[in-house]
Amino acid sequence: MGILDNLSAHKVPGTRELIETCGAQLLYLPPYSSDLNLIEKALSKFKKFLRDAKAQTQEALDQAVTDVLKTITPRKRRRLVPALRIRDTATVVSL
């Protein structure tokens, strides 16, 4: 699943098609509001974890992403799903 903000660079022609070709679903975050602070905090922690991992290969990056996703508890997932406004929660809950 690809989750992007509304930066114009994320909406260039072909972005959605490229992501969906890989079998992933693309979701854009709604326009900024204070309701998204939970998401911003989660993404900030996610990015810090990845920076700290200092992955130098694709395999190391894949492992770092796997490791950080395992830190998302069921309670945190339940809080994130409504904030992301995702209808099909199976993808998020199965992380």
FIKOLZA-1660 file (N, C-alpha, C; in steps of 0.1 Angstrom, whole numbers, plus 5000, padded with zeros to 4 digits):
% residues 95
   i   px   py   pz ch aa at
   1 5008 4988 5000  A  M  N
   1 5000 5000 5000  A  M CA
   1 5009 5012 5000  A  M  C
   2 5006 5022 4991  A  G  N
   2 5013 5034 4991  A  G CA
   2 5004 5045 4997  A  G  C
   3 5009 5052 5007  A  I  N
   3 5001 5063 5013  A  I CA
   3 5009 5076 5011  A  I  C
   4 5004 5085 5003  A  L  N
   4 5011 5097 5000  A  L CA
   4 5003 5110 5004  A  L  C
   5 5011 5120 5007  A  D  N
   5 5004 5133 5010  A  D CA
   5 5000 5139 4997  A  D  C
   6 4995 5152 4998  A  N  N
   6 4990 5158 4986  A  N CA
   6 5000 5167 4979  A  N  C
   7 5013 5164 4981  A  L  N
   7 5024 5172 4974  A  L CA
   7 5022 5170 4959  A  L  C
   8 5023 5181 4951  A  S  N
   8 5020 5180 4937  A  S CA
   8 5030 5170 4930  A  S  C
   9 5042 5168 4935  A  A  N
   9 5051 5159 4929  A  A CA
   9 5046 5144 4930  A  A  C
  10 5037 5142 4940  A  H  N
  10 5032 5128 4942  A  H CA
  10 5021 5125 4932  A  H  C
  11 5016 5136 4925  A  K  N
  11 5005 5134 4916  A  K CA
  11 5008 5135 4902  A  K  C
  12 5021 5133 4899  A  V  N
  12 5025 5134 4884  A  V CA
  12 5019 5122 4877  A  V  C
  13 5016 5124 4864  A  P  N
  13 5011 5113 4856  A  P CA
  13 5019 5100 4857  A  P  C
  14 5013 5089 4859  A  G  N
  14 5020 5076 4860  A  G CA
  14 5022 5071 4874  A  G  C
  15 5021 5080 4884  A  T  N
  15 5024 5076 4898  A  T CA
  15 5015 5065 4902  A  T  C
  16 5002 5067 4901  A  R  N
  16 4992 5057 4905  A  R CA
  16 4994 5044 4897  A  R  C
  17 4996 5045 4884  A  E  N
  17 4997 5033 4876  A  E CA
  17 5010 5025 4880  A  E  C
  18 5021 5032 4883  A  L  N
  18 5033 5025 4886  A  L CA
  18 5031 5018 4899  A  L  C
  19 5025 5024 4909  A  I  N
  19 5023 5017 4922  A  I CA
  19 5013 5006 4921  A  I  C
  20 5002 5008 4913  A  E  N
  20 4992 4997 4911  A  E CA
  20 4998 4986 4903  A  E  C
  21 5007 4988 4894  A  T  N
  21 5013 4978 4886  A  T CA
  21 5021 4968 4895  A  T  C
  22 5026 4973 4907  A  C  N
  22 5033 4964 4916  A  C CA
  22 5023 4957 4925  A  C  C
  23 5010 4959 4923  A  G  N
  23 5000 4952 4931  A  G CA
  23 4996 4959 4944  A  G  C
  24 5001 4971 4945  A  A  N
  24 4998 4979 4957  A  A CA
  24 4986 4989 4955  A  A  C
  25 4980 4993 4965  A  Q  N
  25 4969 5002 4965  A  Q CA
  25 4975 5016 4968  A  Q  C
  26 4971 5027 4961  A  L  N
  26 4975 5040 4964  A  L CA
  26 4964 5048 4971  A  L  C
  27 4968 5054 4982  A  L  N
  27 4959 5063 4989  A  L CA
  27 4965 5076 4992  A  L  C
  28 4958 5087 4989  A  Y  N
  28 4963 5100 4993  A  Y CA
  28 4957 5104 5006  A  Y  C
  29 4965 5110 5014  A  L  N
  29 4960 5116 5027  A  L CA
  29 4951 5127 5024  A  L  C
  30 4941 5129 5032  A  P  N
  30 4932 5140 5030  A  P CA
  30 4940 5153 5033  A  P  C
  31 4935 5165 5029  A  P  N
  31 4942 5177 5031  A  P CA
  31 4945 5179 5046  A  P  C
  32 4956 5186 5049  A  Y  N
  32 4960 5187 5063  A  Y CA
  32 4950 5192 5072  A  Y  C
  33 4949 5185 5084  A  S  N
  33 4941 5190 5095  A  S CA
  33 4947 5185 5108  A  S  C
  34 4943 5191 5119  A  S  N
  34 4948 5187 5131  A  S CA
  34 4945 5172 5134  A  S  C
  35 4934 5167 5128  A  D  N
  35 4931 5153 5130  A  D CA
  35 4942 5143 5125  A  D  C
  36 4951 5148 5117  A  L  N
  36 4961 5139 5112  A  L CA
  36 4974 5139 5120  A  L  C
  37 4974 5146 5132  A  N  N
  37 4986 5146 5140  A  N CA
  37 4990 5131 5144  A  N  C
  38 4981 5123 5146  A  L  N
  38 4984 5109 5149  A  L CA
  38 4992 5102 5138  A  L  C
  39 4988 5105 5126  A  I  N
  39 4994 5100 5114  A  I CA
  39 5008 5106 5113  A  I  C
  40 5009 5119 5115  A  E  N
  40 5022 5125 5114  A  E CA
  40 5032 5120 5124  A  E  C
  41 5027 5118 5136  A  K  N
  41 5036 5112 5147  A  K CA
  41 5041 5098 5143  A  K  C
  42 5031 5090 5138  A  A  N
  42 5035 5076 5134  A  A CA
  42 5045 5076 5122  A  A  C
  43 5043 5085 5112  A  L  N
  43 5052 5086 5101  A  L CA
  43 5066 5091 5105  A  L  C
  44 5066 5100 5115  A  S  N
  44 5078 5106 5120  A  S CA
  44 5086 5095 5127  A  S  C
  45 5080 5087 5135  A  K  N
  45 5087 5076 5142  A  K CA
  45 5092 5065 5132  A  K  C
  46 5083 5063 5121  A  F  N
  46 5087 5053 5111  A  F CA
  46 5100 5058 5104  A  F  C
  47 5100 5070 5100  A  K  N
  47 5111 5076 5092  A  K CA
  47 5124 5076 5101  A  K  C
  48 5122 5079 5114  A  K  N
  48 5134 5079 5123  A  K CA
  48 5139 5065 5125  A  K  C
  49 5131 5055 5126  A  F  N
  49 5135 5041 5127  A  F CA
  49 5143 5037 5115  A  F  C
  50 5138 5041 5103  A  L  N
  50 5145 5038 5091  A  L CA
  50 5158 5045 5089  A  L  C
  51 5159 5058 5093  A  R  N
  51 5172 5065 5093  A  R CA
  51 5182 5058 5102  A  R  C
  52 5177 5055 5114  A  D  N
  52 5186 5049 5124  A  D CA
  52 5191 5035 5120  A  D  C
  53 5183 5028 5112  A  A  N
  53 5187 5015 5107  A  A CA
  53 5199 5016 5097  A  A  C
  54 5200 5027 5090  A  K  N
  54 5211 5030 5081  A  K CA
  54 5213 5019 5071  A  K  C
  55 5202 5014 5065  A  A  N
  55 5202 5004 5055  A  A CA
  55 5210 5008 5043  A  A  C
  56 5219 5000 5038  A  Q  N
  56 5227 5003 5027  A  Q CA
  56 5224 4994 5015  A  Q  C
  57 5215 4985 5017  A  T  N
  57 5211 4976 5006  A  T CA
  57 5196 4975 5006  A  T  C
  58 5190 4970 4995  A  Q  N
  58 5176 4968 4994  A  Q CA
  58 5171 4958 5004  A  Q  C
  59 5179 4947 5006  A  E  N
  59 5176 4937 5016  A  E CA
  59 5176 4943 5030  A  E  C
  60 5185 4951 5033  A  A  N
  60 5186 4957 5047  A  A CA
  60 5174 4967 5049  A  A  C
  61 5170 4974 5038  A  L  N
  61 5159 4983 5039  A  L CA
  61 5146 4975 5041  A  L  C
  62 5145 4964 5033  A  D  N
  62 5133 4956 5035  A  D CA
  62 5132 4950 5049  A  D  C
  63 5143 4946 5055  A  Q  N
  63 5143 4941 5068  A  Q CA
  63 5140 4952 5078  A  Q  C
  64 5145 4964 5076  A  A  N
  64 5142 4975 5085  A  A CA
  64 5127 4979 5085  A  A  C
  65 5121 4979 5073  A  V  N
  65 5107 4982 5072  A  V CA
  65 5099 4971 5079  A  V  C
  66 5103 4958 5077  A  T  N
  66 5096 4947 5083  A  T CA
  66 5097 4949 5099  A  T  C
  67 5109 4952 5103  A  D  N
  67 5111 4954 5118  A  D CA
  67 5103 4965 5124  A  D  C
  68 5102 4977 5116  A  V  N
  68 5094 4988 5122  A  V CA
  68 5079 4985 5121  A  V  C
  69 5075 4978 5111  A  L  N
  69 5060 4974 5111  A  L CA
  69 5056 4965 5122  A  L  C
  70 5066 4957 5126  A  K  N
  70 5063 4948 5138  A  K CA
  70 5061 4955 5151  A  K  C
  71 5066 4968 5151  A  T  N
  71 5065 4976 5164  A  T CA
  71 5051 4982 5165  A  T  C
  72 5043 4981 5154  A  I  N
  72 5030 4987 5155  A  I CA
  72 5020 4977 5161  A  I  C
  73 5016 4980 5173  A  T  N
  73 5008 4971 5181  A  T CA
  73 4994 4971 5176  A  T  C
  74 4986 4961 5179  A  P  N
  74 4972 4961 5174  A  P CA
  74 4964 4973 5179  A  P  C
  75 4967 4978 5191  A  R  N
  75 4961 4990 5196  A  R CA
  75 4964 5002 5187  A  R  C
  76 4976 5004 5184  A  K  N
  76 4980 5015 5175  A  K CA
  76 4974 5014 5161  A  K  C
  77 4973 5002 5156  A  R  N
  77 4967 5000 5143  A  R CA
  77 4952 5004 5144  A  R  C
  78 4945 5000 5154  A  R  N
  78 4931 5004 5155  A  R CA
  78 4929 5019 5156  A  R  C
  79 4939 5026 5161  A  R  N
  79 4938 5040 5162  A  R CA
  79 4942 5047 5148  A  R  C
  80 4951 5041 5141  A  L  N
  80 4955 5046 5128  A  L CA
  80 4945 5044 5117  A  L  C
  81 4938 5033 5117  A  V  N
  81 4929 5029 5106  A  V CA
  81 4918 5040 5104  A  V  C
  82 4911 5044 5115  A  P  N
  82 4901 5055 5113  A  P CA
  82 4908 5068 5108  A  P  C
  83 4920 5071 5114  A  A  N
  83 4926 5083 5110  A  A CA
  83 4930 5084 5095  A  A  C
  84 4933 5072 5090  A  L  N
  84 4936 5071 5076  A  L CA
  84 4924 5070 5067  A  L  C
  85 4913 5068 5073  A  R  N
  85 4900 5067 5066  A  R CA
  85 4900 5056 5055  A  R  C
  86 4906 5044 5060  A  I  N
  86 4907 5032 5051  A  I CA
  86 4894 5024 5053  A  I  C
  87 4888 5020 5043  A  R  N
  87 4876 5012 5044  A  R CA
  87 4880 4997 5046  A  R  C
  88 4889 4992 5038  A  D  N
  88 4893 4978 5039  A  D CA
  88 4905 4978 5049  A  D  C
  89 4902 4974 5061  A  T  N
  89 4913 4974 5071  A  T CA
  89 4921 4962 5071  A  T  C
  90 4918 4952 5063  A  A  N
  90 4925 4939 5063  A  A CA
  90 4940 4942 5060  A  A  C
  91 4943 4951 5051  A  T  N
  91 4958 4953 5048  A  T CA
  91 4965 4959 5060  A  T  C
  92 4959 4968 5066  A  V  N
  92 4966 4975 5077  A  V CA
  92 4967 4966 5089  A  V  C
  93 4956 4959 5092  A  V  N
  93 4955 4950 5104  A  V CA
  93 4964 4938 5102  A  V  C
  94 4967 4934 5090  A  S  N
  94 4975 4922 5088  A  S CA
  94 4990 4925 5089  A  S  C
  95 4994 4938 5091  A  L  N
  95 5008 4941 5092  A  L CA
  95 5013 4935 5104  A  L  C
% end
